[in-house]
Each structure stands twice: as structure tokens, then as C-alpha cells.
């Protein structure tokens, strides 16, 4: 890394780093700091009052809670999907593989409207669920469904290359050493996958936190019950309460940043265990 | 433990990988399965290990039926060409793996595991690497760890699939001598697969030469080298890259030689096989010697390789340095060749495997 001290073979360290920092500042840091500056118009008490308002707290709970559940669901089923797509060949595999990317491409509003229609009381799926006393559309459950839909590709796409990297010989070796299928999975395969699974989970989680378009159509948006923070921010903007909106945004930003930092730290520790002095092939 | 293979057959689609193989591996021997790629040697090894299932035939361990036994229950140690070490575990944990996954009532205690793993690491002379990760080791070190890991569960048979194939020449030589010494120490029945004839001849007690899903010859390294049973073995066990020599043509074409050519074909076309170091070059014609013209002379290490033209055919002769100095050959010299040892195979059997060999 210290290319200035010891000459690196790779050229362009200074200019490369310079551009990177400039670019990140322009695209990421500048808008975010503007956000923070704007919210700084508030006094600490005002800020605290907005951030801890009952409606705001409820919306934060819904946003982060639903995102967490969605990311957990995807961590499990995404792992399964990635495993099946890498390890088995079956007719239509390419089609299924392409299907995984669809939530990336579809406008989220379209996804939201489609899901809402499907799960509504008279929808294709909803008509069977509702008599069983299971309401999905216009409840927090609907939010989870929407968030699961939009964040699935992150887990699958992160895991696929990692699973491809595991040679079948590793499993054969474990079998000759007397390990059962479960022991092989638990002691040999899972530890190799976990760091990537954590990355996929984090990406899915952060994507879900920021989601707006698909959720507002299926959530019903009842304050205290199924209202997400991004919607609350938009509501404040529509009432020209720009400072209040930025205050909420800053709160979301802080929570997300702390969570991502924590996951990254965990991941860094996991990765470090594998090669104490970083001597990878 | 002895291994018996009876009538094993295996196809992949239309391709016959193994054609009715019979083979017995006695207890405590180190056996090499030698053959070109695609000859079925790795498939046979994987069938012995239970990673592949045969279409027909039986595998017996110590006389007991083991054909349908699961890999897990066969108690074989397997070493892979590309090591297959567990990347996220330290060297110590890799070796301990087989002990840690044993069912609770068989599993040794922690102290016992520690002692056994340390002993094994000492056996492969790598106990100072116990806390490293595989990615921090060299290829040769990784393969030795893989071997220690396979030995940890005290297997009855050790199977090695091209164990030195991924290593560079120097390490490969070092490691195969080391394997030989290790085998003399632990005396476990071992089978290793290789396509490198030098490796098979140097390391094994017994060499099984395979070609196109069949066994061509079984014998000690000396037997298969000096009395090859078929033209294929003759060609495959010569140093094919540099010193290989063939005298093509009908019997009569090597002149009315009294050189004691033990023809096994009777009448008709035949092919004679002579190793490059079994031919002498002389300046004077003698009865039974063949005329040739020197094309090229290369000194390679302790030997001198001479390329000659006999009619339209190219012949390679290997001489000692002293002999070559005495002859002082120059390109274009007319000389006479005297084969010392020749083997002749009927043309049909020799021509069968067509272009293999060189």
C-alpha cells in the first residue's frame, strides 16, 4: 500500500487514489454532508424531539425490523438458490439463473403494485390466504414480502462465485476422513461460505432499508403499524418540512452506518482468521 | 490389508474406461498404476476408494466384499493431486479433522488428539507449521500435510492420485524419495497413480502398466523395464522424450542378422524394439551390423545422444561420454550399428496401438 515509500510495480497509485477520493467525495460524501448541514439548522433538542417522536420511532422499527427479517429470509433461501444453481444441472437452469436478476431490473413500483395485487384480499394468492386469517397486503408482512423480493439477487450473486470456488474434492476428502454429509456441510463447506454469506446479507439488508417504491404500494402505510421511515420523510417533504425530513434522514444514515460498520468489522475478523499474514495464493 | 479387484468394468457413455480389470494388491506393498492420461488408472483408484461405482465386478478388502461400502466406511486414506486441504483450518486442524468427526464413543480426547496430530506432523517433518494456514505453505508442504491428514485416521489403505503431479521437478523428486522412505516406515498398503514412468519405476514395489482401460503388464520395476510384455509397455517405459529408439520395418530389413532376435511372431512382418543405450556404434563393419549415417551428435549431461539415418529411418543411440570420445563422431560419418539387446513383436500386435509411444 505505501507506494510512495517503496516503489510499486503498478503505476498510477497517486493519480488513481486521487481520482477515487475525488469521485467518492462528489458522488457520496457531498450529498450526505449537505444532508447533515441542513439538519444542523435544528437545535439539539429539536433534533432529538423529531428523531424520537413516537411516529418516527415506530417507522424506524418497521423499516429496520422488516429489512432484517427480509435479509435473514434471503440469507437462507438465497444460499439454497445459489447452491442449486452452482452444483446441479437441470433443464432451464439458465432461465432460472436469469430470473434471479429480475428484481434488479424491474422498477420497484411495478414490483410493489404487482405484489399488492397478488396478495390483496381478492388477488390470486390473497384470496386463499385471507380466509385462513393471514393478511399480507397492507400489513407489515407485506413489507417483508416486498423487501424479500427486491433484495434476493444480492445474496445469490454474492454467493455464486464463492460456491463455484469450492472444489468437489474438498467434500470427497472430508468423506474419506469419515465425515458425514452434515459434518462436511457444517465443518467444511459452511465456514468457506460464511464470509460471503455475511456480505450478501449486508447488501440485502442495506438495500432493504433504503427501499421505497415497492413498499408504499403494498404496505398500506398506516402510521405506527406499516409506515416506513422513507415514506415518513417524503410525507414531511410534501408538507415543506424540509429540515424535519433531513433530521429523519440523518438518523437513518447514522443507524445504517453503524450497522454496516459492525458487519464489516465482523467480516474483517473472519477473513483475517483464514490467513494470519494475508498470504493468499 | 490386501485389496482384490475382480472383473471391474466401467463405462462413461460409449467410452470404456475400465475393461474387466483383475488385480491383487498384497498387504504392505507400494503399487504404482502407470499409464497415459485416459487409460483408466484414476477411475480405478476412485473405484477402490468408493468415490466412483463400478458397472460390474467386485472390490474386496482383506478378502471381504467392499464393492458397495460407502467411502466413509472404507477406511482408506486418499491424497489428491491438488491437495484438497481445508482452507479455513490451520494445518493442525486439517490433520485433526478425521479424529474430530469420529462418532462420540470412538472420538479420542483432546489431549490424545493433540498428541497424535503432533506425532503425525513430526512424521512428515512439518510440526513447526502447525498453526499456519494452507495458503501460507508451499506445494510440497501442502502435499505432506495432506498425507498426514490422510494417515491420521489410521487407514488400512493409502490411495494417492497423481500426488506429485502439481509440483515442480525438483520438489517432485525429493518428495517421491521421501514417500518411499515413509512407506518403509509405516508399511501401509498403498496405491498411487502416475503417468510419469520414472516416478513409478523409482518409488513402487510393483508397477501396473495400464492402457485403454486394460492392464498391459504387472511386475517389479525391473521386470517391466527390461522385459516389457507388449510394444506399448516398451514404448511407454522408454524415456519417450529424449532417448526413445525404434527400428521399424520387417524382420528381413534389419539384415540377415544373427543377433539372436527372439522373434515371437513367426512368419510375416515384425517390429524390433531396441533401447537407445542397447546399441553400439562401430567404425568397422561386422557380421550382422547395420549401416547408418550420423545426422547429429548432442552431449546431454553424462550421456551423448547420436541421431543416425538408417535408410529412411531415424535412429537414436545413447553412448557414454568415454565411448563417444573414442569414436569422435562427426555429422555425415558412415558407421555401423550393433544392437546388444533386441525384442521383436509381430507387426499386428505392435501396430495395434498405432501412434502411441513417441
HADDOCK unambig.tbl for C-alpha pairs under 7 A between the chains (distance, minus, plus):
assign (segid A and resid 169 and name CA) (segid B and resid 84 and name CA) 5.89 0.50 0.50
assign (segid A and resid 170 and name CA) (segid B and resid 84 and name CA) 5.11 0.50 0.50
assign (segid A and resid 170 and name CA) (segid B and resid 85 and name CA) 6.89 0.50 0.50
assign (segid A and resid 170 and name CA) (segid B and resid 86 and name CA) 6.94 0.50 0.50
assign (segid A and resid 173 and name CA) (segid B and resid 78 and name CA) 6.98 0.50 0.50
assign (segid A and resid 173 and name CA) (segid B and resid 84 and name CA) 6.71 0.50 0.50
assign (segid A and resid 175 and name CA) (segid B and resid 71 and name CA) 6.25 0.50 0.50
assign (segid A and resid 175 and name CA) (segid B and resid 72 and name CA) 5.27 0.50 0.50
assign (segid A and resid 176 and name CA) (segid B and resid 71 and name CA) 5.65 0.50 0.50
assign (segid A and resid 176 and name CA) (segid B and resid 72 and name CA) 5.27 0.50 0.50
assign (segid A and resid 176 and name CA) (segid B and resid 76 and name CA) 6.40 0.50 0.50
assign (segid A and resid 176 and name CA) (segid B and resid 77 and name CA) 6.39 0.50 0.50
assign (segid A and resid 176 and name CA) (segid B and resid 78 and name CA) 6.60 0.50 0.50
assign (segid A and resid 177 and name CA) (segid B and resid 72 and name CA) 6.76 0.50 0.50
assign (segid A and resid 177 and name CA) (segid B and resid 98 and name CA) 4.77 0.50 0.50
assign (segid A and resid 177 and name CA) (segid B and resid 150 and name CA) 6.90 0.50 0.50
assign (segid A and resid 177 and name CA) (segid B and resid 153 and name CA) 6.71 0.50 0.50
assign (segid A and resid 178 and name CA) (segid B and resid 72 and name CA) 4.51 0.50 0.50
assign (segid A and resid 178 and name CA) (segid B and resid 73 and name CA) 6.93 0.50 0.50
assign (segid A and resid 178 and name CA) (segid B and resid 98 and name CA) 6.24 0.50 0.50
assign (segid A and resid 178 and name CA) (segid B and resid 101 and name CA) 6.77 0.50 0.50
assign (segid A and resid 178 and name CA) (segid B and resid 102 and name CA) 6.83 0.50 0.50
assign (segid A and resid 179 and name CA) (segid B and resid 72 and name CA) 6.77 0.50 0.50
assign (segid A and resid 179 and name CA) (segid B and resid 101 and name CA) 5.54 0.50 0.50
assign (segid A and resid 188 and name CA) (segid B and resid 86 and name CA) 6.79 0.50 0.50
assign (segid A and resid 191 and name CA) (segid B and resid 88 and name CA) 6.88 0.50 0.50
assign (segid A and resid 192 and name CA) (segid B and resid 88 and name CA) 6.56 0.50 0.50
assign (segid A and resid 274 and name CA) (segid B and resid 88 and name CA) 5.07 0.50 0.50
assign (segid A and resid 274 and name CA) (segid B and resid 133 and name CA) 6.69 0.50 0.50
assign (segid A and resid 275 and name CA) (segid B and resid 133 and name CA) 6.04 0.50 0.50
assign (segid A and resid 275 and name CA) (segid B and resid 135 and name CA) 6.96 0.50 0.50
assign (segid A and resid 279 and name CA) (segid B and resid 135 and name CA) 6.15 0.50 0.50
assign (segid A and resid 279 and name CA) (segid B and resid 136 and name CA) 5.35 0.50 0.50
assign (segid A and resid 280 and name CA) (segid B and resid 135 and name CA) 5.28 0.50 0.50
assign (segid A and resid 280 and name CA) (segid B and resid 136 and name CA) 6.80 0.50 0.50
assign (segid A and resid 281 and name CA) (segid B and resid 135 and name CA) 5.92 0.50 0.50
